Amino acid sequence: MHLELLPIDSPMNDEQDFKRHEGEQHTGLTRTSPYPVSRMARPYDLVDLAREIERADATMTAVVGGKLELIADQIRRLQEQARALLAAAERDAALHRVECRFQKQPGGVYHLYERPDGSRYFSLLAPADWGHRPPHAFAGSFRLNTDMSFTEVVEEG
């Protein structure tokens, strides 16, 4: 790039060096002007406008990125809840299919045992009722809730 220096005393031609806007001038109120009309106003510079747009783009990118990250976290949590819900529903469905020779009532606690052949059954008798020597392997105690789901009951002691 070659720059040409003008002598200090050389006259500058305004028409040649600076082009003025030759379009239609704003004739309305000053506050409705698309460009500054006051001599006290900051000069309207295209570079400043470009910087402002760049800052707005950067801010919008950060804001949108943050919101999308929040949504992604919410989706992950919802997926975890859905997996847990499906696992509980599968367990509850399997427990409802376990052999039971009495009618289960919501609020009741039922004790699950497993025979040596792998078949399972519910009993009203807890391991303690058998003198801590039940006839088959104890697999857990469950409370039947009003929504027909099971909650595992943890024995204390």
N, C-alpha and C positions, 0 to 999 in steps of 0.2 A: 504494500500500500504506500502510495507516494502522496505526501501532503505538501501543498504549495503554500508558502507563507507570503502574505501581502505586506508590502511596506506599510509602516505606521501612518504615513501621510497620504496613503492612497484612499480615494473616496469609495465608499461602499454603495452599491446600487441596491436600494431596498426592493425594487421590483424583481431584480434578478436573484437575490439571496433569500428573501422571505416571500412566500406566496400567501396572500390573504384569502380568506374564505370569500368566494364570489357568489355563493348561493343566497337564498332568501334570508333576510334577517328576521329575528324574533321581534314581533311588535306588540306582544301581550304584556301582562304584568311581569315585573322582575322576578317574583317568586315562582312563576311558571316557566321560566326560561330553562332550556336544557343545558345551558352553559352559564358560567358566572358572568354577570353583566356589571358588577360593581368594580371600580378601580381598586377597592380595598380587598376584593376577593382573591383567594389563592389562584395562581394561574392554572388553567385547565390543561393537564398534561396527559398524554396518552400512556406514557410509561407509568405514571401514578395509577391510572385506571387499570392497567395490566397487573400491577403489583396488588391492587385491591382484589381483583378477580382471583389472582393466584392465592392470596391469603384466604379468601372465601372458599376456594376449592379445597385447600388444605384442611380448613376447619370442618367443612362438610364431610370430607373423607374420614376424618377422625371421628366425628359424631356418628356417621352412618356405620363405620367399622365397629364402634363401641356398641351400638344398638344391635347390629347383626351378631356380635359375640354374645351379647346377653340372650338373644333369641336362641342361639345355638346351645348355650348352657341350659336354658329352659327345656329345649327339645331333649337334651341328654337326660335331664332329671325325669321328664315325662316318660321317656323310654325305659328308664330304670323302674319307675313305678308300674308301668305296664307289664314289664317282665315279672316283677314281684306279684302283681295281681294275677297274672296267668298261672304262675307257679302255685299260688295259694288255691286257685280255682281247680287246677289239676289234682292237687292233694285232696281237696274237699270232695271232688267227684270220686276219687279212688276210695276215700273213707266211706262215702255213702254206698258204695258197692260191696263193702266188707260184710261178711255174714253176720247177721244180727237176729236173734230169736225173740226179740221183744220190740215194742214200738218205741223209737227214740222220741223224746220230748225236748223242745228248746229249753235250755237252761240246765239240762242234765249233764252229768259227767260220766263218760263211758271209757272203759279201759280196754285197750287193744292188746291182743295176744296173738302169737304166731305159732302154729303147729310145726312139728318137724318136717312135714311135707311141703311147707311154705304157705299153706292157706292161713288166712287171718280171720279173726272173729272178735266181736265186741262182747264185753261182759260187764255186768253191773258190779262185780266184785273186784276190788283193788288188790294189789299184791299183798298188802297188810292183812286183808280179810282172809287170805289163804295161809296166813302165818308166815308170810314172806317166802313161801315155797309154792308159787303158782304151778298149775299142771303143765303150762307151756311158757315159752319165752315171752316176757312182758315187752311190748313195743311202744307203750306210752299211754297217757290219759288225755282225753279230749273233751272239751265242753261244746255242746251244740248250741250255736247262737240262734237268735230269732230269725236271722236272714238265711238260716240253714247252712252257714259256714261253720267250720270247726276252729277252735282255739286250743292250742296245746296247753295242758295244765302241768306245771312243773311242781312236783312234790317237794315239800320242804323237809330237810332232815335227812 
